[in-house]
Amino acid sequence: MVASREIHLKSRPHGVPRKDNFSLVTVEVPEPGPGEFLVRNIWMSVDPYMRGRMYDRESYVPPFQLDTPLEGGAVGEVLRSHHPDYKPGDMVLHMRGWREYALGDGSMTKLPPSGAPSDLYLGLLGMPGLTAYFGLLDVAGLQRGETVFISGGAGAVGSVACQLAKIHGCRVIASCGTDEKAHGLKAEAGADVAINYRSTDDLTATLRAAAPEGIDVYFDNVGGEHLEAALNCMKPQGRIAACGMISQYNDVGEGVGIRNLLLMVSKRLTMRGFIVSDFMHRQAEAFAPMLKWYHDGLLNSRSTVFEGIESAPDAMIGLFEGMNTGKMLVNLCSHQQHGIEVEFI
Ligand SMILES: NC(=O)c1ccc[n+]([C@@H]2O[C@H](COP(=O)([O-])OP(=O)(O)OC[C@H]3O[C@@H](n4cnc5c(N)ncnc54)[C@H](OP(=O)(O)O)[C@@H]3O)[C@@H](O)[C@H]2O)c1
């Protein structure tokens, strides 16, 4: 038996999650049985979609249950194994995060020997990176030389999307919530124009000034006012990849509608929603070029790291306060190597 601390959902948030919606619980994890192995989690992913699972409603993933551990992406090290394919020291990617130790079975993915730090499998080389890749190149059908607007540009998905668009020879306009993030978007993610949406009271006018000829592709991470501004500035036949709408995840009541949707008709726009899991069978197609661009220095990775399992609720709340630049992570084992450009909290 090993004592393990884990984060439970204590109550369902009303609006932005609060610390008292979560509890830290210590449990005993049994020794692995036949076909099982014990994993010590090292990195935990903190993702906006988890907020959706805190509602008690049907969606593409089932809701979290009260007084049970949250689930989420994690990378850990195999400590003890009774599974022939996993040995102590192997690093695995899996969904049994939000706890210090987990029992694994054959469904966990062994990290390939790529030369990349293990935390990158939760960001650039993991789910957020694949979301940016397939959202831009497949869902939006990005073409060389086009003008792209990416909201949430300084986050995990957005910062990869900006860099991928640059690699594909596009002009990139990105939005984010602070001047510091805007500076980083231009200096590190290659954005041609970075807009701090909090410092403009007319996002449409700011976007129009940034793209006087109009926008070919909008990669939407935010929804709401960002989507309205993008619709106003889209070129005819433009395409919108609806990746996420974080501005609405904590809405209470009916929320606010998009007032200019009629532009979809007059401009003959296409808007397509997607979930990255739809593309998991094509993971290898994205992984090979992404890894090469990473090793060639064309794709860089940023993370914001909270320390210790007890900080995980703060990290989750921090997503909605814009506390992260790049991937939001929790580190459970601080001596482990991490990817470049880490800001510890
Ligand atoms: N479709 C899919 O399969 C898929 C997969 C992964 C993620 N997603 C979606 O992609 C989006 C980005 O996810 P991520 O993991 O990369 O998160 P992230 O962008 O790293 O983190 C969230 C960021 O959103 C911004 N934000 C928070 N509340 C906001 C608001 N009310 N208005 C505007 N911006 C706000 C904050 O940055 P600022 O400082 O810039 O405000 C915050 O740092 C989310 O909508 C997520 O749900 C979709």
PDBQT file of the ligand as one rigid body, heavy atoms in Angstrom, charges set to zero:
ROOT
HETATM    1  N1  LIG A 401     -11.858  21.257 -29.259  1.00  0.00    +0.000 N 
HETATM    2  C1  LIG A 401     -10.948  20.593 -28.580  1.00  0.00    +0.000 C 
HETATM    3  O1  LIG A 401     -10.743  19.388 -28.743  1.00  0.00    +0.000 OA
HETATM    4  C2  LIG A 401     -10.123  21.329 -27.571  1.00  0.00    +0.000 A 
HETATM    5  C3  LIG A 401      -8.976  20.744 -27.003  1.00  0.00    +0.000 A 
HETATM    6  C4  LIG A 401      -8.215  21.501 -26.093  1.00  0.00    +0.000 A 
HETATM    7  C5  LIG A 401      -8.632  22.775 -25.759  1.00  0.00    +0.000 A 
HETATM    8  N2  LIG A 401      -9.760  23.279 -26.315  1.00  0.00    +0.000 N 
HETATM    9  C6  LIG A 401     -10.204  24.652 -26.017  1.00  0.00    +0.000 C 
HETATM   10  O2  LIG A 401      -9.187  25.515 -26.454  1.00  0.00    +0.000 OA
HETATM   11  C7  LIG A 401      -9.185  26.675 -25.638  1.00  0.00    +0.000 C 
HETATM   12  C8  LIG A 401      -7.792  26.887 -25.067  1.00  0.00    +0.000 C 
HETATM   13  O3  LIG A 401      -7.477  25.795 -24.230  1.00  0.00    +0.000 OA
HETATM   14  P1  LIG A 401      -6.047  25.695 -23.551  1.00  0.00    +0.000 P 
HETATM   15  O4  LIG A 401      -5.926  24.375 -22.936  1.00  0.00    +0.000 OA
HETATM   16  O5  LIG A 401      -5.027  26.135 -24.549  1.00  0.00    +0.000 OA
HETATM   17  O6  LIG A 401      -6.172  26.773 -22.394  1.00  0.00    +0.000 OA
HETATM   18  P2  LIG A 401      -5.258  28.035 -22.207  1.00  0.00    +0.000 P 
HETATM   19  O7  LIG A 401      -5.513  28.957 -23.373  1.00  0.00    +0.000 OA
HETATM   20  O8  LIG A 401      -3.869  27.601 -21.965  1.00  0.00    +0.000 OA
HETATM   21  O9  LIG A 401      -5.768  28.670 -20.849  1.00  0.00    +0.000 OA
HETATM   22  C9  LIG A 401      -6.897  29.411 -20.753  1.00  0.00    +0.000 C 
HETATM   23  C10 LIG A 401      -6.666  30.896 -21.150  1.00  0.00    +0.000 C 
HETATM   24  O10 LIG A 401      -7.906  31.420 -21.607  1.00  0.00    +0.000 OA
HETATM   25  C11 LIG A 401      -7.924  32.806 -21.406  1.00  0.00    +0.000 C 
HETATM   26  N3  LIG A 401      -9.224  33.173 -20.835  1.00  0.00    +0.000 N 
HETATM   27  C12 LIG A 401      -9.773  32.736 -19.677  1.00  0.00    +0.000 A 
HETATM   28  N4  LIG A 401     -10.993  33.287 -19.499  1.00  0.00    +0.000 NA
HETATM   29  C13 LIG A 401     -11.199  34.114 -20.569  1.00  0.00    +0.000 A 
HETATM   30  C14 LIG A 401     -12.254  34.969 -20.976  1.00  0.00    +0.000 A 
HETATM   31  N5  LIG A 401     -13.371  35.106 -20.248  1.00  0.00    +0.000 N 
HETATM   32  N6  LIG A 401     -12.118  35.668 -22.146  1.00  0.00    +0.000 NA
HETATM   33  C15 LIG A 401     -11.005  35.551 -22.888  1.00  0.00    +0.000 A 
HETATM   34  N7  LIG A 401      -9.967  34.751 -22.569  1.00  0.00    +0.000 NA
HETATM   35  C16 LIG A 401     -10.072  34.038 -21.421  1.00  0.00    +0.000 A 
HETATM   36  C17 LIG A 401      -6.800  33.158 -20.425  1.00  0.00    +0.000 C 
HETATM   37  O11 LIG A 401      -5.773  33.850 -21.134  1.00  0.00    +0.000 OA
HETATM   38  P3  LIG A 401      -5.800  35.458 -21.362  1.00  0.00    +0.000 P 
HETATM   39  O12 LIG A 401      -4.818  36.028 -20.391  1.00  0.00    +0.000 OA
HETATM   40  O13 LIG A 401      -5.368  35.602 -22.766  1.00  0.00    +0.000 OA
HETATM   41  O14 LIG A 401      -7.183  35.936 -21.086  1.00  0.00    +0.000 OA
HETATM   42  C18 LIG A 401      -6.282  31.793 -19.985  1.00  0.00    +0.000 C 
HETATM   43  O15 LIG A 401      -4.900  31.797 -19.736  1.00  0.00    +0.000 OA
HETATM   44  C19 LIG A 401     -10.261  26.472 -24.587  1.00  0.00    +0.000 C 
HETATM   45  O16 LIG A 401     -11.453  27.070 -25.039  1.00  0.00    +0.000 OA
HETATM   46  C20 LIG A 401     -10.418  24.973 -24.560  1.00  0.00    +0.000 C 
HETATM   47  O17 LIG A 401     -11.661  24.569 -24.082  1.00  0.00    +0.000 OA
HETATM   48  C21 LIG A 401     -10.499  22.595 -27.193  1.00  0.00    +0.000 A 
ENDROOT
TORSDOF 0
